[in-house]
């Protein structure tokens, strides 16, 4: 400890993990914490048996000098930074990996760049992930595109000066061209867009008289906007419940959504029914402690009703549930009981991973229709090359999208998307993805 630091108060905390100890100390003692001692201890048990490993941390409160005022004024920012450090998707990583050093280093979270997969929503991703092309190759490519544009303009000009019969004949040839002859339409199929929808897009584009690649991409963008729906007022709901299969990121999505409301200075609360995974409960409790929000763990439907009554004065409540296998009817029945208890008060969101195959997504939706849900949250868009599945799912089921998640950072990597935003991600994925 430095000689210039003066401690005016100290307190010891024994908790399951460091995050809980830190969040409690911060809430009770304020932001000017100094670690005086940190040690692993064993508690409970009998005659040395059945003890439980915990961590004991003694914090001191540093006497604030004048130069600390700026730090005190930024307390909310520090809390957000701590949330970001905890932002790990539900991929089996333990929370104790979050704290690397003995002293918590609260800095702006800088997620690692994805170096293996194209991420359409990142502006600099194309530069980072695509190998640098030979300069001469780029020049030739630009030259070919210019020549194609000039040729097309000349053809249009010639057609304008020809008799009507010739023009109609030329247009008929264009309309009879199969989508199989165009690489853009081939890319659609590789991006989980069904054959039926590809043909529908082809018809839409031909009706618009779009022929160049630029026009075709514009047509695809327009088609996407016209054939997708957003659940725009989802955050106005009083209670949101997240359901879905294991491993799609429900718990982290809960934290991200609550943090959005918390940033708006709303009073929030957590409920979790995920009693199958202790690490999930621990993770959600850590988020709740950081935001100084209450949390209830429920094991049956009646406990859920009691928890909702307990939080009736809150602006917003979110409920996490255990991952369920769509093929396990008993698990689905348990989940349905929770939904039925609050059917008129709750918005149920089905959480799906954008990395799943379209056939798997279809199967999951068919099974969870039994539960009942009002919108879909698509996670892990940063791990896929395209979002054609969104278009295919909406055309088949007419279910709106409420949120998309684009990374692991809490609360930044979640969006309430617009139709235009999704269409841009979709088209950029087509342009830069493989075919």
N, C-alpha and C positions, 0 to 999 in steps of 0.2 A: 504494500500500500504506500502511495506517495506521501511524503512528509507534509505536503500542503493540504491534504484532505482532512477535514474535521468531521467526525461522526457525532451526531447529536442523539441518535436513537438506533437501536438494533433489535431484530426479532428473528427467531428461528422457525423454519417451516419444514415439516416432514411430509412428503407427498409421493405419489406413484412415479411422477416424472418431473423433469425440470420445468416444463412449460407451465404446469399447474402451480408449482411453487413460485415461479416468477410472476404469473398473472395475479395470484393472491397478494403477494408482497407489493406489487405495483398498485393494486386497488386500495390496500390498507395504508401503505407508507408513502405512496406518491412516486414520481418518476426518478428522483435522485437517489437511486439505489447503488450500493457498493457491496460486492460479494466479500464477506469476511471469512466464510468457511463453506466448503462444499464437500460432502462425503456420502458414500453409499453406506446404508445401515440396514440391519435386519430387525424387524419388529414382530411381536406376537409369538405364537407358537408355545410349545411346552417342552421344557428340558432340551432346548435347542432344536426341536423338531417342528416341522410345519411353519417355519418362519417365512415372512414375506420380505422380499428385498424392496427397499424404498430409497429415496434420496433425501438427505438432510442438508438444507441450505440456510446459512445465517446471513441475513442482509443488514447492512447499516444504512442509515439515511445521511447522506452528505449534507453538510451545512451549506445552504445556498449562498453563493456570493453574487455580486451584481452581474457578472458576465454570464450567469446561468439563466437570466430572464428569458432570453430568446428560446432556449430549450424548453422552458416551462410552457411558453406560448404555443409550442408545436406538439403538445401531448397527443392530440388526435392523430397527427401524422405518424408519430412513432407507433401508435397502436395499429394503424393501417400497415405500416412496414412489417410489424410482427406478424400480422395476418398473412402477408405475402410470403414471409419465410416459412409459414406452415402449409403453404399451398401445394400439397402433393395429391395428385389424382389417386383414386382407390386402386393402387397397383401393387399392394402388398408391402409397401415400404413402411417402416415403423416411424412413429413421430420422433423418437429419440435421435434419429439421424438429422433432424432439423438443427439441433444445437451442436455446433462443431467445436466451439471453444468453451472454456470455463466461464468466461464473461460473455453475456449475450451481446452480439454485435449487431445492433439495429441499423441496418443500412438499406438503401433502396434495392428491392429485389430485382435482379437482372437474370431472367431465365435464359438457359443455354439455348443457342440457336439450334434448330433442327437441321442436321447436316445430311439426313438420309432421305427425307421425303419432302416433296414440294408442299408448301403451305400457302394457299392462295391469298389469305388475308394479310400476309406480311409484305410490305412494300419492297423490302430489300431481300426477300427470300430468293428471288430469281437469280440475283447476283451471287448469292451465297451458295446455292445448291446446284446451279447449272454450270458445268465446266465452261471455262472461257473458250469461246470459239476463235478460230483463226481469223484474223482481221480481213484477209483476202476473201474468205468464205462469206463473211458478213457483207462485204461490199457486193459480191456476186448475188447474194440473196436479195439485197435491196434493189439491185439493178433489175433482177427478174421480176420483182413485184412492180416496179415502175413500168417496165415493158408490158406487163399484163394489164395494168390499169390503162395505159395508152391504147393498147389493142382493143380493150373493151369499149373505150370512149369512141374509137374509130368505128367499131361495129355498130354502136348505137347511132352515130351520125349517119352512117350509110343506110341503116334501116329507116331512119326518118325520111330519107329522100327516095325510098323505094315505094312501089305500089303497095296498097293495103294488103293484097293477097300474099305478097312476099313476106311482109312483116308478120302476119298471122302465122305463116308457115314456120318462120324462124322462132317465134315464141312457142309454137307447139313442140319444136325439137327440144327447147330448153325445159318445157314442162314434162316431157317424157323421159328426161334424164333421171336415172334411178339414184336414190340416196347412197347406194352402194359405191357409186363412182366418185363420191366426195369424201375426202379424209375427215372432214369435220363431223359428218354424220356417223362415220365409223367410230370416232372418238366418243360420241354420245353413248354408243352401245357398251364401250369399255368403262363408262362412268355410271353403270347401274341404271341406265334409262332403258325401259322395255322397248321391244321392237314396235309395239303398237304406238307408243308415244313418239318414237323416232319418226315413224311414218306421218304421224299427226303434225309434228314440227315441220317436216318436209313440205307437207301440204300448206301449212300456215305461211311458210317462207315463199313458196311459189305464188300464192295468192297476193303476196306483197310485192311480187316482181323483184325480189332480192336475188342477185346473182353473184356478186363478188364476195370474197371471204369476209370482208368488213361488213357487208350488208347481211350476210348469213349470221354472223355472230350477233349483230344487232337484232335480227329476227329472233334468235334463240333467247336473247336477253328479254325481249318483249314478251315472248311466249311464256317464259318462266314467271315473269311478274303477273301475268294474267291467270296463271294456273297454280298459284300457291297462296296460302292464307296465313296470316299472323294473328296470334291471340294478343292483341295490343295492350289490353288493360289487365294483364295477369297480375301485376304488382298491386293492383287495387283490391285484390282478394284479401280477405281477413285470414284465411287458413289455406295453406298449400301443402299437399302431401305428395311426396315423391315415391314412385314405385318403379320396379324394373328388375331385370335379371342381375346376377352377380357380376361385379367388375366393370360396370358402366360409368361409375363416378357419382353415385347418388349422394354420398356423405359430403364430398367436397362441393358438389353443386348446392347442397343445402347451405353450407357456410357462405358460398358466394352470393346466393340470393339474399340471405339475411343481412350480409354486410352491405348490400345495395340499399336496403331499407334503413339500416343503421346509419349510413352516411347521410340519409335524408332526415336525421334526428328523430326517427320513429322509435317507439318502444317495441322491442322484439322479444320473442321467446322461442326456445327449441323444445321439440318433443321427439324422442327416438323410440322406435319399437324394434330396433336392430339389436336384440339381446343375444344373437347367435355369434356375433363377432365382438369381443371385448375391446379390441383395438379401435373399432368404429365408434363405440360409446366414448372411449377415452379421447379420441380425436375431436368428437363433437363437443365434449365437455371443455376441452382446451379452448376451442373457438368461442364457446359461450362465456368462459371466464374472461377472455381477452376483451370481449365486447360488454362485459358486465351484464350479461343477459341470463335469465333463469333457464333451467333445463329440467325436463321430467323424463324419466325412463319408464315406459309402460310395457306390460307383458300381456295384457288382455284388453278387450274392447271397453269394459267398464272403467278401467283405469284411464283410458283415453278420454272418456267423457268427463271424468273428474279433473283431468289435467286441463282440458279446454275451459272448464268452469273456473279453474284456478287462475287462468291467464285471460279472463274475460276483459280485463282493463287494458290489455296490450293492443297495440296497433296492428301487429302482424305476428303470426305464428307459423312456423314451418315444421313439418313432420318428416323424419327420415324413417325408412323401413328396411328390413333385411332383404338382401337379394333373393329373389325367388326363381326357381326353375319353372318355366312355363309348362313343363311336362309333369310336374308334381302337383296333382290335384289337391292334395291335403294342404300343401303350402298356399296354394291359390285360394282355397276356401278360408284359411285363416286371415289372409289379406282382405278378402271381400267383406268379412265381418267388420273390420275397421272402417272401411269405406261406407258401409251401410249405416253405421252409427252416426255419421256426420254428413250424410248424403246431400242435404240441402245447404250445408254451411261451408263446404270444402271444394277446392279445385284440385283435382287429381292429375298430376303430370306423369306421363310415362317417360322414363329416361332410357334413351337408346344410344348406342355408340355408333358414330358415323363410320367406324372402321369395319363394322360387321357386313357380311354379304347380304344382298337384297333378299335372298330366300330366307335367311335367318331372321331378318327384320320383319318380314311378312309373318313368319311363324310366331314370333314374339307378340306382335300386335294382335294376331288372331286369338292367342291364349289370354292376353291381358284384357281383351274386350269383355271377358267374363267379369272382370273386376269393375270395369267402368272407369274411363279417364277422359279428360276434356281437352288435353293438348299434349304435345310431344316436346321434350327437351333433347336436342342432339348434342352429344358430347364428343370431345376428341377430334374436332375438325382440323386440329394442327397435325394429326397423324394420318391424314388421308389426302389423296390427290384430287378428289372431287366430291360433290354432294348431289350427284344425280339421283341417289336414293330418295332424297327429300321430295323431288318432283314425282317420282314413281309412286311413293307412298301417298302423297296428297291426291293424285289422280285416282288412286284405287280406293282410299278410305275417307277422303275429305276431312282429315284431322288437321287442325292448325298447329303451327309451330309457336312455342312460347319463348324458349331460350335456346341459344347455342353457346357452347363453351369452346374456347380456342387456346387452351393451355392450362397450366397448373396453378397459376398465380391467383391468390384470393386478395381482393375481390375483383381484380381487373379483367381476368380472362373469362368473362361471361357477358353476353349481350342480349338485349331485347332487339332482335333484328328487324329490319324493314324488308319489304319485298325487293326493293332495289339493291339493298346490301347483299341479300342472298343471291340475287341474279348475277351480281358482279363476281362473287366468290365462285359461282357455278361456271361462268364463262372463262374466268381466269384459270380455273382448274382444267377446262378443256384445252385452252391455248397452250398451257405449259405442261400438262400431263402427258403420259405416254399413250400411244394408240396401238 
